[in-house]
Amino acid sequence: MASESPAILPLLIFARVSGLVVALLVVMWALNFQTSFIPLHNPQNLIYSILHPLLMVIGFILISGEAILVHRWLPGSRSLKKSVHLCLQGVALACGIFGIWTKFYGENGIVANFYSLHSWMGLICVSLFGAQWLLGFLSFWHRGEMRSTRLRILPWHVFLGLYTYGLAIATAETGLLEKLTFLQTRGTVLKHSPESIIVNCLGLGLALLSGVIILAAVSPRHQTLPAKLMYSNTKRLSLDE
Amino acid sequence: MASESPAILPLLIFARVSGLVVALLVVMWALNFQTSFIPLHNPQNLIYSILHPLLMVIGFILISGEAILVHRWLPGSRSLKKSVHLCLQGVALACGIFGIWTKFYGENGIVANFYSLHSWMGLICVSLFGAQWLLGFLSFWHRGEMRSTRLRILPWHVFLGLYTYGLAIATAETGLLEKLTFLQTRGTVLKHSPESIIVNCLGLGLALLSGVIILAAVSPRHQTLPAKLMYSNTKRLSLDE
């Protein structure tokens, strides 16, 4: 995306609007259709069951997306940007861990829940996210002496971060579908019903959001002349060979 | 990923091994657990139900991934690479359309199937893919006069292509989970059973495959001195400001 730099401001606005729509949809689902969240074996644990999608979507995914965007709009020093990025990702990670805990706590422990593709993907995703955050945290406190190392791992940090973000979105999609298929097969929720439509729109909103966030993250900020020249040279090379 | 160029050969090998594992898992699932695929209302349409995951995973996703990789390994002219890329993506698109058709044909038409998040995501994904392919096909026949236009849209083509590929993977994950949740809720398949483990491993294999294919696609091929210098300059800029 180096040659045709999209204006970053409209992208940022679009990302925030998509995020707001996603947040509204998940809150609307959790508050208006509480009966869908009553756990089969422990009905008194309703609150944990409702907290799970709220924490994973708003806490983990939306805050993490905002942390990715910090580098694209926050004015100030590099250190400030990195601090805010680190803090926001820390909040997202805490929400993710707490969100997983609510599921395991609310419904009969780890073994009873750790069978689905959603749970497998979720644990891998949060583990990758945690490892990324820990590496970021450690490198943040080793400023001078590790500068060359940090420069070397930066592209990997960016790639793995965006991959983990995409994996989180895919995991959320599987979670939405698992919940809805479960309810629909039990006959609690009709296939063509307001709840089904809200959950499907939430899924599409998340898919759209991921595209906008990743586009904003990879699109170039500086459109300097050397960068332009350099890019068109390499592009021509790869096209011509 | 410009500075730390991973060696492309190991990446390509890893991508092919992941793809092979994914193909084996989906074939193993389809052949060994045929009873899981018997349609509720039209049991005689078993073959369409089995063809759906095979066409979507092997035909749509694996061939499409191979088409993405063509630019990274195929020797020869730019025109040859583009032709092979276009042909492979055409085969993938045909498999995708046929795969969707088997589902709608095999189970009571479009209305009865077009309710789930999986079906919504799948249709959006194949439509995006079709639009991309059509644009690629048209630009392929307008060689000289549209060169500047093609150069301008190339980064968008790459971004949208990789996004569509990621969306296809997410859609496949939802499909696997929908099928398994449906079977588990009906009690046909146990939560902890060989079939559940095979499908979950297939899901994880697809997630891994997407990471390797996208990494291979975005990692730089040429590590020329100017590119190195250019990269470290822009990197320093973005880190220092």
Interface residues (C-beta under 8 A of the other chain):
Chain A: M1 A2 S3 E4 H71 R78 Y115 S116 L117 H118 W120 M121 I124 L151 R152 I153 L154 P155 W156 V158 F159 Y163 G166 L167 I169 A170 E173 T174 L176 L177 E178 L180 T181 F182 T185 R186 K191 H192 S196 V199 N200 G203 L204 A207 S210 G211 I214 L215 V218 R221 H222 T224 P226 A227 M230 S232 N233 T234 K235 R236 L237 S238 L239 D240 E241
Chain B: M1 A2 S3 E4 H71 S77 R78 Y115 S116 L117 H118 W120 M121 I124 L151 R152 I153 L154 P155 W156 V158 F159 Y163 G166 L167 I169 A170 E173 T174 L176 L177 E178 L180 T181 F182 T185 R186 K191 H192 S196 V199 N200 G203 L204 A207 S210 G211 I214 L215 V218 P220 R221 H222 P226 A227 M230 S232 N233 T234 K235 L237 S238 L239 D240 E241
